[in-house]
């Protein structure tokens, strides 16, 4: 087990039992625990942040800072890249 210690014996018991579970199950539990520990986002702040991001992206397109890539071209690039890296 890791060097982390817990004073509460119930927590120690839960952790020891969890460590005996298959790694996939432990990963799933870890994700659930992390998700539950994150603060709940304020929907208005999230909406405002997305609006600002979209405005920035549209401005980047309109002023030529970024180039739009057709779907067919981007998919061809991705297929080629995946084919080249598949053996690595």
LINHU-V404750 format. One record per residue. N is the residue number from 1. RES is the residue in three letters. SS is DSSP state (a for helix, b for strand, c for the rest). Layout:
n=N res=RES ss=SS
n=N res=RES ss=SS
This chain:
n=1 res=UNK ss=c
n=2 res=UNK ss=c
n=3 res=UNK ss=c
n=4 res=UNK ss=c
n=5 res=UNK ss=c
n=6 res=UNK ss=c
n=7 res=UNK ss=c
n=8 res=UNK ss=c
n=9 res=UNK ss=a
n=10 res=UNK ss=a
n=11 res=UNK ss=a
n=12 res=UNK ss=a
n=13 res=UNK ss=a
n=14 res=UNK ss=a
n=15 res=UNK ss=a
n=16 res=UNK ss=a
n=17 res=UNK ss=a
n=18 res=UNK ss=a
n=19 res=UNK ss=a
n=20 res=UNK ss=c
n=21 res=UNK ss=c
n=22 res=UNK ss=c
n=23 res=UNK ss=a
n=24 res=UNK ss=a
n=25 res=UNK ss=a
n=26 res=UNK ss=a
n=27 res=UNK ss=a
n=28 res=UNK ss=a
n=29 res=UNK ss=a
n=30 res=UNK ss=a
n=31 res=UNK ss=a
n=32 res=UNK ss=a
n=33 res=UNK ss=a
n=34 res=UNK ss=a
n=35 res=UNK ss=a
n=36 res=UNK ss=a
n=37 res=UNK ss=a
n=38 res=UNK ss=c
n=39 res=UNK ss=c
n=40 res=UNK ss=c
n=41 res=UNK ss=c
n=42 res=UNK ss=c
n=43 res=UNK ss=a
n=44 res=UNK ss=a
n=45 res=UNK ss=a
n=46 res=UNK ss=a
n=47 res=UNK ss=a
n=48 res=UNK ss=a
n=49 res=UNK ss=a
n=50 res=UNK ss=a
n=51 res=UNK ss=a
n=52 res=UNK ss=a
n=53 res=UNK ss=a
n=54 res=UNK ss=a
n=55 res=UNK ss=a
n=56 res=UNK ss=a
n=57 res=UNK ss=a
n=58 res=UNK ss=a
n=59 res=UNK ss=a
n=60 res=UNK ss=a
n=61 res=UNK ss=a
n=62 res=UNK ss=a
n=63 res=UNK ss=c
n=64 res=UNK ss=c
n=65 res=UNK ss=c
n=66 res=UNK ss=c
n=67 res=UNK ss=c
n=68 res=UNK ss=c
n=69 res=UNK ss=c
n=70 res=UNK ss=c
n=71 res=UNK ss=a
n=72 res=UNK ss=a
n=73 res=UNK ss=a
n=74 res=UNK ss=a
n=75 res=UNK ss=a
n=76 res=UNK ss=a
n=77 res=UNK ss=a
n=78 res=UNK ss=a
n=79 res=UNK ss=a
n=80 res=UNK ss=a
n=81 res=UNK ss=a
n=82 res=UNK ss=a
n=83 res=UNK ss=a
n=84 res=UNK ss=a
n=85 res=UNK ss=a
n=86 res=UNK ss=c
n=87 res=UNK ss=c
n=88 res=UNK ss=c
